[in-house]
Amino acid sequence: MFPHDATLEYTYETPTRARAVENAVAQEIGEIDDERSQTTLERSERTITFKIVAKDLTALRAALNTWMTLVDVAEQAARTGARAFAPDG
């Protein structure tokens, strides 16, 4: 039973950017889960939603920190890639 939960939702300018971030972090779904917390990921057009459930608040905080960090890194990589392949770049 997981009495604690949180939702992280990220909306991007384009579906392409949302898909890039989703693809970067999706491989971690299931790999990071343990007996104390589990995460699911959904994408709808421009929005990515993480649903995190946890047995205790410490596990919830740890999962939130992990997913926010992974998304931040994926966003930075997507921005860097977009600049590198920009017509004037």
Legacy VTK file of the C-alpha trace (Angstrom):
# vtk DataFile Version 3.0
C-alpha trace
ASCII
DATASET POLYDATA
POINTS 89 float
0.000 0.000 0.000
1.238 3.473 -0.931
-0.465 6.138 1.213
1.497 9.094 -0.186
1.444 10.430 -3.732
2.500 13.350 -5.872
2.117 14.389 -9.495
4.671 16.252 -11.565
3.429 17.815 -14.782
5.601 19.471 -17.417
4.191 21.244 -20.480
6.463 22.082 -23.423
6.205 24.429 -26.389
5.960 21.574 -28.882
5.031 17.887 -28.902
8.502 17.201 -30.328
10.203 18.679 -27.263
7.847 16.773 -24.934
8.616 13.550 -26.799
12.378 14.186 -26.569
12.216 14.670 -22.804
9.886 11.685 -22.423
12.246 9.439 -24.404
15.201 10.563 -22.318
13.597 9.709 -18.969
11.221 6.868 -19.897
13.990 4.271 -19.783
14.293 4.930 -16.034
10.653 4.032 -15.299
10.688 0.740 -13.429
14.442 0.872 -12.922
14.283 3.398 -10.090
11.172 1.931 -8.444
11.654 -0.064 -5.278
9.530 -1.436 -2.446
9.020 2.108 -1.093
8.051 4.086 -4.204
6.800 3.619 -7.756
6.412 6.012 -10.670
4.383 6.022 -13.874
4.868 8.313 -16.868
2.304 9.512 -19.393
2.563 11.950 -22.294
-0.277 13.690 -24.068
0.827 15.948 -26.913
2.913 18.644 -25.164
2.492 17.471 -21.558
4.433 14.862 -19.582
2.937 13.649 -16.299
4.717 11.668 -13.606
2.591 9.990 -10.945
4.590 8.952 -7.918
3.315 6.835 -5.026
5.287 6.070 -1.871
5.037 4.227 1.404
6.527 7.116 3.390
7.312 10.793 2.983
11.068 10.240 2.842
10.670 7.902 -0.124
8.282 10.359 -1.793
10.763 13.216 -1.395
13.594 11.079 -2.750
11.544 10.039 -5.781
10.473 13.629 -6.462
14.079 14.831 -6.282
15.217 12.051 -8.602
12.575 12.683 -11.274
12.922 16.462 -11.159
16.686 16.118 -11.624
16.306 13.663 -14.507
13.804 15.947 -16.245
16.089 18.950 -15.753
19.013 17.121 -17.370
16.792 15.927 -20.251
15.520 19.482 -20.816
19.072 20.849 -20.881
20.124 18.179 -23.374
17.099 18.929 -25.588
17.898 22.671 -25.564
21.541 22.024 -26.397
20.588 19.695 -29.225
18.074 22.177 -30.616
20.714 24.934 -30.653
23.284 22.675 -32.296
20.933 21.806 -35.141
19.371 25.258 -35.556
19.690 26.642 -39.103
21.882 29.523 -37.925
23.774 27.378 -35.348
LINES 1 90
89 0 1 2 3 4 5 6 7 8 9 10 11 12 13 14 15 16 17 18 19 20 21 22 23 24 25 26 27 28 29 30 31 32 33 34 35 36 37 38 39 40 41 42 43 44 45 46 47 48 49 50 51 52 53 54 55 56 57 58 59 60 61 62 63 64 65 66 67 68 69 70 71 72 73 74 75 76 77 78 79 80 81 82 83 84 85 86 87 88
